[in-house]
Amino acid sequence: MKNSKLIAVTFLIAAGLATSAIPACAQADASAPMVVKQIPPKAVWLKAEVIHADNHSIMVREQATDRAIHTFTYDEKIKDKMQQIVNQGGYQTGDKVKILYMPGQTVAMKIQGKPSKPI
């Protein structure tokens, strides 16, 4: 009986110590701002196959992943060039293109690839 009381008291003391909060000390000076160097995102090239293209946007399928389909509008810098391509027949379904864009955005900054002859 004496052993069971000792075990119960020990258990209660251990439970009390485990649940009591110990204040944490600050590890850094909160008054000084922390400077984080931001890395600007880089534009990436996407190799793709044209599904549909007009003078406002281009819809393409990634060559690496057939199920990934993207729709891009044109940057102001390439709108005139894309209008000229559309006037000459434009990109046809199946044409191979490379599109320069910023990850997370849907604006094509450059488009490389030769449009095929219209049908």
N, C-alpha and C positions, 0 to 999 in steps of 0.2 A: 504494500500500500504506500509505503514511503517512497518507493521508486516511481510509482505512477504520479504522485504529487510533484516530485522533482522534475519529471519529464513534462508535466503540464505547465509548471511554472517556467521552465526553460523555454517551452514552446511559446508561451505568452510573451516572454521577454523578447524572444527572437522576432515574433510577429510585430510587436510594438516598435522595435528598431527598424524593421523592414519598411514599415508604413510611415515612419517619421521622415519628414522632408529635411534634406541637408541643403542649405543655401549654396548655390553655385557662384563661384567668383568669376568676374568678368575677365576674359582673356585678352581683349583688345580695348584700346582707348576709344570710347564711343564718340568723343568729340571730334576726332580726326576723320574726314571723309575717306572712304576707300576708293581708289581709282582703279577702274577696270578698263583695260584696253579693248576697244571694240574693233573687230576685224570686219571691214566692209565686205559684203558678199560679192563674189565674182560671177560674171556672166558665164553661162555654159552653152555648149553647142549640143543640139539634139539632132541625131540622124533619124530621119523619118521618111515616110511615104505619104504622098498627098492623097487625101480622100476627096476633099472639095476645096476649091479656092475661088474667091471673087475679089472685088476691089475693096472690101471691108475687112475680110478675115480669111484665115486659112485653117483648115482642119486636117490634121495629120495623125498617122499611126506610127508609133515608135518602131524602129527596126529591131531593137533589142527585145522589146516586149510587145508582141502582137496585140495584146488586150489593152494596152495603154493608148488612149486617144486624147489628143490635145487640140484645143482651138485657140488660135492666137489672133489678136488684132495687130495692126501695123503701127509701128512708131512713126511719128511725124516725119522723121528723116527718110523713111523708105516708102511713104505713101505714093509719091509721084512715080517712083520706079515700078511699084506694084501696079499702078494704074496703066503704065505703058505696057507691062507684061500682059495684063488682062486685055488691053486693046489689041494686042497681037495674037490673042488666042488663049493666053493664060496657062496656068499649070493644069494638067490633066490628071485624072485618077491614076495612081501608080507611079507618078514621077518621083524621083528621089531628090530630097532636099536636105539641107542642113540649116537649122534655125538657131540663131544666137538670142538667148533670153536670160533674164534674171530669175533664179529659182524662186518659186512662190508667186510669180507674176505671169500674166498671160499676154504680154506685149512682145512681139517679135522685133528685135532691134536690127537684125540683119537676116537675110535669107539668101542662101547660096544654092544653086542647082539650076540646071538648064531645063526650061519647059519643053515638053515634047510638042510636036506639031499637032494642031487641032484636028479633030476627026471630021 
